[in-house]
Amino acid sequence: MAVKAVIFDLAGVVLLTVKGTFNSLLAERLGARLEDVVRVMSNPVNDQWDFGEIGDDEFFEHLLTELKEPLEKKAILTKFVIDDFYVDQELLTYIRELHKTYTTALLTNFPAHLHDYMKTAWRVDGAFDHIIASCDVKLLKPDPRMYQAALERINLKPEETVFIDDREVNVKAAEALGIKGIIYVRKEQAIKELDKILE
């Protein structure tokens, strides 16, 4: 069955950190230990943030308290989520070309500030038909229901879609439903694999 839609993850694929990983850069900015940041970012409270159940301010307070860092560092966190990320413009140009022929969508675990930043710091105009975010559907990848929500939104069958994500667990979960999967390692590799599928 021919592919009709390409679904992209956001962070780690379309949205990149200026250096390192999210956790390593966050640790550097806060002057905290990486293992402590990893531990706190794995806390269920992070899921609440991604679900949109708590806002940035509340999550930042939780994060700093858990890391035993002063609350004055909240300003660093506010700057971090805006200034330390950028949209890969080359990939975005490629996606806009895809968009002329295929349905394109974002499927992302992301807190509620996503929508504001998409209109300001992370402009992705003309690239995606749909944005399916955890803060809206109250689900998180790799929960199969997250992918089902995306399929329902774009109104296509699993085998008519391709999903690209930098986390293997998320891609494997999509593939288990019949969606074609690509594990993003770098832009050139992901585009090459996608082009082969779309031939």
C-alpha positions, 0 to 999 in steps of 0.5 A: 500500500502506498505511503500517504503520510510522513509523521515526524517526532519534534525534539531530537529530529526537527527541533535540536539542541545547540549542543549535546543532548537535552539533559546534558545541556540542561545540566551544563546550564544549571551547573548540575550533575548529569545523572541528577538531571536524568533522574529528575527528568525521568520523574512522573512529574515530567509526564505531568508537564508533558500532559499539560497538567502543570505549567512551566513555572510549576515544573521548573520549581519542581526541577530546581527543588529536586536538584537542590538548586536555588529557585533564582535559576528559574530564569536560566530554565526559561531562557533554556527552553527558548534559546537553546533549541533551534529548528533544523531549517534544512530538514524543514525545507525538505518537509515543506517539499514533502508536504506538497505530495504527502500529509505531514504531521508532528507526533510529540511528547511535549508540554503546553508551551509547544503551541506558543513557541511554534508560532514564535521561536520555532516557526514551522509555517507550511510544513505540517498538516497536523500537530499531535502533542501529548499536552493535547491528547494526554498520552505519551509515546510509546503508548500505542494509543498515541499512535492511534490518535495520530492515525485517527487525526490524519485518517489513514491506515498504519501501512500508509504512514511512515514515522521518524523518531530519534528514540528506538523504543518509540519507532518500535512501538509504531512498527508494532502497529504496522507503521513504517519506522525510521530511527533518526540518527542524523538528518542525511541518514533519515532523509535517505531512508525515507526517500527509499521508502517513498520511491 
